[in-house]
Amino acid sequence: MLAYRIEDMTCGHCVSAITRAVRDVDSGAKVDVDLASHLVRIDTTHADAAEFGEAITEAGYTPVQVTAASAPEAEAAAPRGGCCGGCGCG
C-alpha cells in the first residue's frame, strides 16, 4: 500500500480531483482518503509510487510519500484549516 500526505488537499473538490488522478493511473486501485489528516492511501497491484505522485502533481497538488507504517504520524502532523480555493467552500 502506498500513502501520501497532501497538505494542500483541503476540501471535497480536492478529494475528487486526487481520486480521479489516481484512477487515471490505475482504474482498479483502491483509494482511501482521510481529508481531515490530508492522507491518501492507495492499494494498487501494478502502478508504482512515481506514477501516482506524478499524476497527483499534474492534478495540481503536492504529494509527499509516507510509509504506510508512518501514516498515523503523518495524520498527527497534518495542519488543519484552509481551502484550495477551487470550489468556493472557503
N, CA, C and O atoms as CSV, one atom per row, in Angstrom:
chain,resi,resn,atom,element,x,y,z
A,1,MET,N,N,0.844,-1.178,0.000
A,1,MET,CA,C,0.000,0.000,0.000
A,1,MET,C,C,0.889,1.242,0.000
A,1,MET,O,O,1.896,1.307,0.705
A,2,LEU,N,N,0.496,2.215,-0.800
A,2,LEU,CA,C,1.199,3.489,-0.866
A,2,LEU,C,C,0.429,4.519,-0.059
A,2,LEU,O,O,-0.795,4.443,0.045
A,3,ALA,N,N,1.135,5.471,0.508
A,3,ALA,CA,C,0.478,6.534,1.267
A,3,ALA,C,C,1.157,7.866,0.960
A,3,ALA,O,O,2.378,7.950,0.824
A,4,TYR,N,N,0.321,8.909,0.854
A,4,TYR,CA,C,0.808,10.252,0.581
A,4,TYR,C,C,0.148,11.232,1.541
A,4,TYR,O,O,-1.052,11.148,1.802
A,5,ARG,N,N,0.932,12.149,2.056
A,5,ARG,CA,C,0.370,13.277,2.783
A,5,ARG,C,C,0.294,14.420,1.781
A,5,ARG,O,O,1.283,14.770,1.138
A,6,ILE,N,N,-0.905,14.995,1.658
A,6,ILE,CA,C,-1.125,16.055,0.682
A,6,ILE,C,C,-1.732,17.230,1.431
A,6,ILE,O,O,-2.951,17.333,1.569
A,7,GLU,N,N,-0.865,18.115,1.914
A,7,GLU,CA,C,-1.303,19.213,2.769
A,7,GLU,C,C,-2.221,20.186,2.047
A,7,GLU,O,O,-3.051,20.830,2.688
A,8,ASP,N,N,-2.095,20.309,0.735
A,8,ASP,CA,C,-2.948,21.236,0.014
A,8,ASP,C,C,-4.256,20.593,-0.465
A,8,ASP,O,O,-4.951,21.159,-1.309
A,9,MET,N,N,-4.592,19.420,0.068
A,9,MET,CA,C,-5.893,18.785,-0.147
A,9,MET,C,C,-6.774,19.207,1.032
A,9,MET,O,O,-6.583,18.741,2.156
A,10,THR,N,N,-7.737,20.088,0.768
A,10,THR,CA,C,-8.474,20.684,1.883
A,10,THR,C,C,-9.994,20.601,1.793
A,10,THR,O,O,-10.686,21.030,2.716
A,11,CYS,N,N,-10.533,20.052,0.685
A,11,CYS,CA,C,-11.994,20.026,0.559
A,11,CYS,C,C,-12.423,18.861,-0.331
A,11,CYS,O,O,-11.592,18.128,-0.868
A,12,GLY,N,N,-13.715,18.712,-0.472
A,12,GLY,CA,C,-14.253,17.636,-1.291
A,12,GLY,C,C,-13.847,17.715,-2.747
A,12,GLY,O,O,-13.662,16.689,-3.402
A,13,HIS,N,N,-13.708,18.932,-3.259
A,13,HIS,CA,C,-13.243,19.104,-4.641
A,13,HIS,C,C,-11.846,18.506,-4.799
A,13,HIS,O,O,-11.560,17.826,-5.784
A,14,CYS,N,N,-10.984,18.766,-3.822
A,14,CYS,CA,C,-9.621,18.228,-3.846
A,14,CYS,C,C,-9.645,16.697,-3.827
A,14,CYS,O,O,-8.923,16.048,-4.584
A,15,VAL,N,N,-10.475,16.135,-2.961
A,15,VAL,CA,C,-10.585,14.675,-2.854
A,15,VAL,C,C,-10.986,14.083,-4.198
A,15,VAL,O,O,-10.406,13.091,-4.638
A,16,SER,N,N,-11.976,14.685,-4.851
A,16,SER,CA,C,-12.432,14.188,-6.154
A,16,SER,C,C,-11.334,14.264,-7.205
A,16,SER,O,O,-11.135,13.322,-7.972
A,17,ALA,N,N,-10.627,15.380,-7.240
A,17,ALA,CA,C,-9.569,15.567,-8.242
A,17,ALA,C,C,-8.438,14.565,-8.032
A,17,ALA,O,O,-7.921,14.003,-8.998
A,18,ILE,N,N,-8.054,14.339,-6.787
A,18,ILE,CA,C,-6.960,13.408,-6.487
A,18,ILE,C,C,-7.394,11.975,-6.762
A,18,ILE,O,O,-6.626,11.192,-7.321
A,19,THR,N,N,-8.612,11.626,-6.378
A,19,THR,CA,C,-9.126,10.280,-6.652
A,19,THR,C,C,-9.161,10.023,-8.143
A,19,THR,O,O,-8.784,8.944,-8.598
A,20,ARG,N,N,-9.611,11.003,-8.908
A,20,ARG,CA,C,-9.657,10.887,-10.370
A,20,ARG,C,C,-8.248,10.690,-10.937
A,20,ARG,O,O,-8.049,9.862,-11.827
A,21,ALA,N,N,-7.278,11.440,-10.429
A,21,ALA,CA,C,-5.895,11.319,-10.908
A,21,ALA,C,C,-5.343,9.925,-10.628
A,21,ALA,O,O,-4.675,9.335,-11.476
A,22,VAL,N,N,-5.625,9.402,-9.439
A,22,VAL,CA,C,-5.165,8.050,-9.081
A,22,VAL,C,C,-5.813,7.017,-9.993
A,22,VAL,O,O,-5.140,6.112,-10.486
A,23,ARG,N,N,-7.110,7.150,-10.218
A,23,ARG,CA,C,-7.829,6.179,-11.048
A,23,ARG,C,C,-7.423,6.275,-12.515
A,23,ARG,O,O,-7.561,5.300,-13.254
A,24,ASP,N,N,-6.931,7.418,-12.944
A,24,ASP,CA,C,-6.418,7.538,-14.312
A,24,ASP,C,C,-5.160,6.693,-14.489
A,24,ASP,O,O,-4.891,6.192,-15.581
A,25,VAL,N,N,-4.398,6.539,-13.419
A,25,VAL,CA,C,-3.188,5.706,-13.458
A,25,VAL,C,C,-3.552,4.235,-13.337
A,25,VAL,O,O,-3.016,3.399,-14.065
A,26,ASP,N,N,-4.472,3.912,-12.410
A,26,ASP,CA,C,-4.880,2.527,-12.156
A,26,ASP,C,C,-6.367,2.526,-11.823
A,26,ASP,O,O,-6.761,2.826,-10.696
A,27,SER,N,N,-7.179,2.189,-12.803
A,27,SER,CA,C,-8.632,2.242,-12.618
A,27,SER,C,C,-9.127,1.280,-11.550
A,27,SER,O,O,-10.220,1.466,-11.016
A,28,GLY,N,N,-8.350,0.263,-11.232
A,28,GLY,CA,C,-8.744,-0.706,-10.220
A,28,GLY,C,C,-8.178,-0.432,-8.836
A,28,GLY,O,O,-8.398,-1.216,-7.913
A,29,ALA,N,N,-7.456,0.661,-8.680
A,29,ALA,CA,C,-6.834,0.974,-7.384
A,29,ALA,C,C,-7.905,1.272,-6.340
A,29,ALA,O,O,-8.936,1.875,-6.637
A,30,LYS,N,N,-7.641,0.840,-5.128
A,30,LYS,CA,C,-8.498,1.198,-4.008
A,30,LYS,C,C,-7.912,2.473,-3.407
A,30,LYS,O,O,-6.742,2.500,-3.026
A,31,VAL,N,N,-8.714,3.522,-3.323
A,31,VAL,CA,C,-8.259,4.821,-2.841
A,31,VAL,C,C,-8.985,5.123,-1.539
A,31,VAL,O,O,-10.215,5.148,-1.496
A,32,ASP,N,N,-8.220,5.353,-0.479
A,32,ASP,CA,C,-8.782,5.707,0.821
A,32,ASP,C,C,-8.275,7.100,1.167
A,32,ASP,O,O,-7.073,7.304,1.335
A,33,VAL,N,N,-9.190,8.058,1.273
A,33,VAL,CA,C,-8.817,9.441,1.531
A,33,VAL,C,C,-9.317,9.860,2.902
A,33,VAL,O,O,-10.499,9.709,3.212
A,34,ASP,N,N,-8.416,10.386,3.721
A,34,ASP,CA,C,-8.772,10.973,5.012
A,34,ASP,C,C,-8.503,12.468,4.894
A,34,ASP,O,O,-7.380,12.933,5.086
A,35,LEU,N,N,-9.560,13.209,4.575
A,35,LEU,CA,C,-9.419,14.637,4.333
A,35,LEU,C,C,-8.914,15.372,5.560
A,35,LEU,O,O,-8.068,16.259,5.443
A,36,ALA,N,N,-9.416,15.019,6.735
A,36,ALA,CA,C,-9.029,15.721,7.964
A,36,ALA,C,C,-7.531,15.630,8.234
A,36,ALA,O,O,-6.936,16.568,8.765
A,37,SER,N,N,-6.925,14.510,7.872
A,37,SER,CA,C,-5.490,14.343,8.122
A,37,SER,C,C,-4.648,14.556,6.870
A,37,SER,O,O,-3.426,14.410,6.906
A,38,HIS,N,N,-5.305,14.902,5.756
A,38,HIS,CA,C,-4.604,15.141,4.486
A,38,HIS,C,C,-3.843,13.898,4.024
A,38,HIS,O,O,-2.744,14.003,3.480
A,39,LEU,N,N,-4.428,12.732,4.242
A,39,LEU,CA,C,-3.750,11.474,3.934
A,39,LEU,C,C,-4.509,10.704,2.870
A,39,LEU,O,O,-5.728,10.549,2.951
A,40,VAL,N,N,-3.776,10.221,1.864
A,40,VAL,CA,C,-4.342,9.388,0.807
A,40,VAL,C,C,-3.587,8.068,0.811
A,40,VAL,O,O,-2.359,8.038,0.726
A,41,ARG,N,N,-4.334,6.982,0.911
A,41,ARG,CA,C,-3.746,5.635,0.849
A,41,ARG,C,C,-4.234,4.984,-0.440
A,41,ARG,O,O,-5.413,5.065,-0.784
A,42,ILE,N,N,-3.313,4.339,-1.143
A,42,ILE,CA,C,-3.637,3.719,-2.423
A,42,ILE,C,C,-3.200,2.264,-2.383
A,42,ILE,O,O,-2.043,1.955,-2.098
A,43,ASP,N,N,-4.145,1.377,-2.673
A,43,ASP,CA,C,-3.840,-0.044,-2.779
A,43,ASP,C,C,-3.887,-0.393,-4.261
A,43,ASP,O,O,-4.953,-0.366,-4.876
A,44,THR,N,N,-2.742,-0.717,-4.827
A,44,THR,CA,C,-2.621,-0.993,-6.257
A,44,THR,C,C,-1.861,-2.286,-6.470
A,44,THR,O,O,-1.110,-2.733,-5.603
A,45,THR,N,N,-2.063,-2.875,-7.624
A,45,THR,CA,C,-1.337,-4.106,-7.937
A,45,THR,C,C,-0.301,-3.920,-9.025
A,45,THR,O,O,0.575,-4.768,-9.195
A,46,HIS,N,N,-0.385,-2.809,-9.777
A,46,HIS,CA,C,0.566,-2.707,-10.892
A,46,HIS,C,C,1.242,-1.355,-11.072
A,46,HIS,O,O,2.273,-1.293,-11.742
A,47,ALA,N,N,0.725,-0.284,-10.518
A,47,ALA,CA,C,1.368,1.019,-10.704
A,47,ALA,C,C,2.364,1.275,-9.571
A,47,ALA,O,O,2.254,0.690,-8.493
A,48,ASP,N,N,3.328,2.147,-9.824
A,48,ASP,CA,C,4.312,2.430,-8.780
A,48,ASP,C,C,4.123,3.831,-8.202
A,48,ASP,O,O,3.350,4.636,-8.722
A,49,ALA,N,N,4.832,4.097,-7.136
A,49,ALA,CA,C,4.692,5.358,-6.408
A,49,ALA,C,C,4.972,6.567,-7.286
A,49,ALA,O,O,4.289,7.584,-7.170
A,50,ALA,N,N,5.954,6.472,-8.150
A,50,ALA,CA,C,6.305,7.603,-9.008
A,50,ALA,C,C,5.156,7.973,-9.941
A,50,ALA,O,O,4.895,9.154,-10.169
A,51,GLU,N,N,4.469,6.967,-10.480
A,51,GLU,CA,C,3.343,7.236,-11.376
A,51,GLU,C,C,2.222,7.980,-10.647
A,51,GLU,O,O,1.668,8.947,-11.170
A,52,PHE,N,N,1.892,7.522,-9.435
A,52,PHE,CA,C,0.835,8.184,-8.676
A,52,PHE,C,C,1.256,9.590,-8.256
A,52,PHE,O,O,0.471,10.533,-8.349
A,53,GLY,N,N,2.488,9.723,-7.800
A,53,GLY,CA,C,2.979,11.039,-7.395
A,53,GLY,C,C,2.918,12.033,-8.537
A,53,GLY,O,O,2.512,13.179,-8.347
A,54,GLU,N,N,3.318,11.601,-9.717
A,54,GLU,CA,C,3.286,12.474,-10.891
A,54,GLU,C,C,1.847,12.852,-11.257
A,54,GLU,O,O,1.571,14.007,-11.579
A,55,ALA,N,N,0.940,11.888,-11.209
A,55,ALA,CA,C,-0.461,12.158,-11.554
A,55,ALA,C,C,-1.094,13.144,-10.570
A,55,ALA,O,O,-1.840,14.035,-10.975
A,56,ILE,N,N,-0.798,12.983,-9.290
A,56,ILE,CA,C,-1.348,13.886,-8.276
A,56,ILE,C,C,-0.760,15.285,-8.447
A,56,ILE,O,O,-1.468,16.282,-8.304
A,57,THR,N,N,0.522,15.355,-8.751
A,57,THR,CA,C,1.175,16.650,-9.003
A,57,THR,C,C,0.551,17.324,-10.217
A,57,THR,O,O,0.265,18.520,-10.179
A,58,GLU,N,N,0.337,16.571,-11.296
A,58,GLU,CA,C,-0.279,17.126,-12.502
A,58,GLU,C,C,-1.702,17.618,-12.242
A,58,GLU,O,O,-2.190,18.509,-12.938
A,59,ALA,N,N,-2.370,17.035,-11.234
A,59,ALA,CA,C,-3.723,17.471,-10.870
A,59,ALA,C,C,-3.688,18.767,-10.064
A,59,ALA,O,O,-4.731,19.358,-9.786
A,60,GLY,N,N,-2.470,19.210,-9.685
A,60,GLY,CA,C,-2.338,20.495,-9.006
A,60,GLY,C,C,-2.059,20.417,-7.515
A,60,GLY,O,O,-2.232,21.403,-6.799
A,61,TYR,N,N,-1.631,19.266,-7.045
A,61,TYR,CA,C,-1.397,19.078,-5.609
A,61,TYR,C,C,0.053,18.706,-5.341
A,61,TYR,O,O,0.819,18.428,-6.263
A,62,THR,N,N,0.413,18.705,-4.070
A,62,THR,CA,C,1.790,18.462,-3.669
A,62,THR,C,C,1.860,17.220,-2.780
A,62,THR,O,O,1.808,17.335,-1.555
A,63,PRO,N,N,1.978,16.037,-3.384
A,63,PRO,CA,C,2.025,14.808,-2.583
A,63,PRO,C,C,3.405,14.577,-1.984
A,63,PRO,O,O,4.427,14.800,-2.632
A,64,VAL,N,N,3.413,14.128,-0.737
A,64,VAL,CA,C,4.647,13.718,-0.067
A,64,VAL,C,C,4.442,12.267,0.347
A,64,VAL,O,O,3.603,11.959,1.193
A,65,GLN,N,N,5.220,11.385,-0.263
A,65,GLN,CA,C,5.040,9.976,0.049
A,65,GLN,C,C,5.486,9.695,1.483
A,65,GLN,O,O,6.542,10.150,1.922
A,66,VAL,N,N,4.664,8.941,2.195
A,66,VAL,CA,C,4.998,8.485,3.538
A,66,VAL,C,C,4.853,6.974,3.550
A,66,VAL,O,O,4.107,6.414,2.747
A,67,THR,N,N,5.550,6.321,4.440
A,67,THR,CA,C,5.395,4.880,4.535
A,67,THR,C,C,4.071,4.588,5.210
A,67,THR,O,O,3.610,5.372,6.040
A,68,ALA,N,N,3.461,3.481,4.868
A,68,ALA,CA,C,2.178,3.105,5.456
A,68,ALA,C,C,2.304,3.012,6.976
A,68,ALA,O,O,1.363,3.342,7.698
A,69,ALA,N,N,3.461,2.565,7.461
A,69,ALA,CA,C,3.671,2.447,8.897
A,69,ALA,C,C,3.714,3.806,9.580
A,69,ALA,O,O,3.325,3.924,10.741
A,70,SER,N,N,4.189,4.852,8.867
A,70,SER,CA,C,4.271,6.169,9.478
A,70,SER,C,C,3.040,7.022,9.196
A,70,SER,O,O,2.983,8.173,9.631
A,71,ALA,N,N,2.060,6.489,8.483
A,71,ALA,CA,C,0.861,7.252,8.148
A,71,ALA,C,C,0.149,7.813,9.374
A,71,ALA,O,O,-0.296,8.960,9.315
A,72,PRO,N,N,0.010,7.077,10.491
A,72,PRO,CA,C,-0.613,7.697,11.667
A,72,PRO,C,C,0.170,8.905,12.165
A,72,PRO,O,O,-0.431,9.869,12.640
A,73,GLU,N,N,1.497,8.875,12.068
A,73,GLU,CA,C,2.309,10.023,12.463
A,73,GLU,C,C,2.049,11.188,11.523
A,73,GLU,O,O,2.010,12.341,11.954
A,74,ALA,N,N,1.873,10.893,10.242
A,74,ALA,CA,C,1.587,11.948,9.274
A,74,ALA,C,C,0.238,12.584,9.583
A,74,ALA,O,O,0.069,13.792,9.419
A,75,GLU,N,N,-0.723,11.777,10.031
A,75,GLU,CA,C,-2.024,12.319,10.401
A,75,GLU,C,C,-1.883,13.305,11.546
A,75,GLU,O,O,-2.492,14.374,11.520
A,76,ALA,N,N,-1.093,12.963,12.545
A,76,ALA,CA,C,-0.929,13.823,13.712
A,76,ALA,C,C,-0.218,15.119,13.353
A,76,ALA,O,O,-0.456,16.152,13.979
A,77,ALA,N,N,0.654,15.072,12.348
A,77,ALA,CA,C,1.445,16.245,11.989
A,77,ALA,C,C,0.749,17.147,10.966
A,77,ALA,O,O,1.211,18.258,10.705
A,78,ALA,N,N,-0.354,16.678,10.388
A,78,ALA,CA,C,-1.015,17.439,9.331
A,78,ALA,C,C,-1.641,18.711,9.865
A,78,ALA,O,O,-2.321,18.683,10.891
A,79,PRO,N,N,-1.419,19.839,9.179
A,79,PRO,CA,C,-2.033,21.094,9.599
A,79,PRO,C,C,-3.531,21.081,9.323
A,79,PRO,O,O,-4.002,20.294,8.502
A,80,ARG,N,N,-4.264,21.923,9.983
A,80,ARG,CA,C,-5.711,21.981,9.834
A,80,ARG,C,C,-6.128,23.311,9.211
A,80,ARG,O,O,-5.422,24.313,9.325
A,81,GLY,N,N,-7.291,23.306,8.548
A,81,GLY,CA,C,-7.890,24.537,8.060
A,81,GLY,C,C,-7.520,24.863,6.626
A,81,GLY,O,O,-6.659,24.224,6.022
A,82,GLY,N,N,-8.197,25.881,6.095
A,82,GLY,CA,C,-7.889,26.338,4.769
A,82,GLY,C,C,-8.691,25.624,3.702
A,82,GLY,O,O,-9.369,24.628,3.954
A,83,CYS,N,N,-8.590,26.165,2.514
A,83,CYS,CA,C,-9.279,25.583,1.361
A,83,CYS,C,C,-8.417,25.804,0.136
A,83,CYS,O,O,-7.595,26.719,0.089
A,84,CYS,N,N,-8.621,24.951,-0.852
A,84,CYS,CA,C,-7.842,25.059,-2.081
A,84,CYS,C,C,-8.252,26.270,-2.913
A,84,CYS,O,O,-7.490,26.735,-3.761
A,85,GLY,N,N,-9.463,26.782,-2.665
A,85,GLY,CA,C,-9.942,27.911,-3.443
A,85,GLY,C,C,-10.575,27.509,-4.754
A,85,GLY,O,O,-11.121,28.356,-5.461
A,86,GLY,N,N,-10.515,26.231,-5.094
A,86,GLY,CA,C,-11.050,25.773,-6.373
A,86,GLY,C,C,-12.542,25.536,-6.382
A,86,GLY,O,O,-13.150,25.479,-7.450
A,87,CYS,N,N,-13.145,25.397,-5.214
A,87,CYS,CA,C,-14.563,25.060,-5.197
A,87,CYS,C,C,-15.438,26.108,-4.515
A,87,CYS,O,O,-16.663,25.981,-4.527
A,88,GLY,N,N,-14.854,27.114,-3.936
A,88,GLY,CA,C,-15.623,28.167,-3.306
A,88,GLY,C,C,-16.149,27.846,-1.914
A,88,GLY,O,O,-17.002,28.569,-1.398
A,89,CYS,N,N,-15.655,26.769,-1.294
A,89,CYS,CA,C,-16.179,26.395,0.029
A,89,CYS,C,C,-15.497,27.175,1.153
A,89,CYS,O,O,-15.979,27.150,2.286
A,90,GLY,N,N,-14.399,27.859,0.875
A,90,GLY,CA,C,-13.663,28.549,1.930
A,90,GLY,C,C,-13.858,29.966,1.855
A,90,GLY,O,O,-13.310,30.709,2.669
